């Protein structure tokens, strides 16, 4: 049995949205993605395994739609999810139960912005020359923003939510253009959840900042 045989049932139409058939892959990606972002906003550890399942559904979906950078991005997301899962449980340092929420430092911003600019430019050229992508720049831009945001999420950086918001603003019309209407709707929901997550993490960062430092006896 080939991989295509395994994926074929997931690609069968389930419902029709705006005259376009929507398969199981997109529906399952919709549900798991919404649950994942909601869990991240609540800093719940279960967001990582749910997110990995979401990545697997989107690999199949984006490959079918010619969004190759987004499909490849899901593989990187899986690796980052493993890193984030470990960091959230072990990255708080000696005596800490988990990783605290904090603000992004100036040095981290410089590295994130530089990596994002270089990554966007390189991917735009690669997608334009090596694939049949009709949206190489936008595919590359959302990929770079999403990677930077995921890294920030792994480190519990408050400003990672701003990067997700920027990515979602591009993703919503991009997926609609590709006739992935349910996924476009999902990312509109993501945008709302990102605003909630930003509010929650800002509050938690403020609490961390004003929490008295415990001195070991």
C-alpha angles and dihedrals in degrees: 000000000000129000089252090058091052094048097042096085090052090054095055114112114263103172137356121240119189089342093308121113115239118206134208091261093063093041093051090044088052094052099042092044094052091047092048095053091046090053092047090053088054092044090238114164092221089074089084100060091039088050092052090054089049090052092054092053092048094050088064094040098049094044089057090050097049094248092134099164090051090049092050089044090064090063090053089047090057091054091046090048090057089049093046092047090055094042095051090054101035107020100081094089131235113340094009121118094208144350114292124226113252144166123268113257123230091249091052090050091052092051094044094049093045092048090046094052094047092044093050093050095046094046092047090056093043095049092044094053105031104037141040092243113150093199106041097153096046092044089051094045094052090046092054093045092048093050092050091047093049092050089051090049090052089055092041093240112171093218092059085086091062089055090051090049091052091049093048092051087061097036095057097063092032094060091043088054088053089050092246090135098162091050090048088053089048091056090049085057089046089056091057092046090049090057089051091047091050091052093048095046092047089054093048092047090053090051091050091049094054097039111114115248113248114229117211115240 
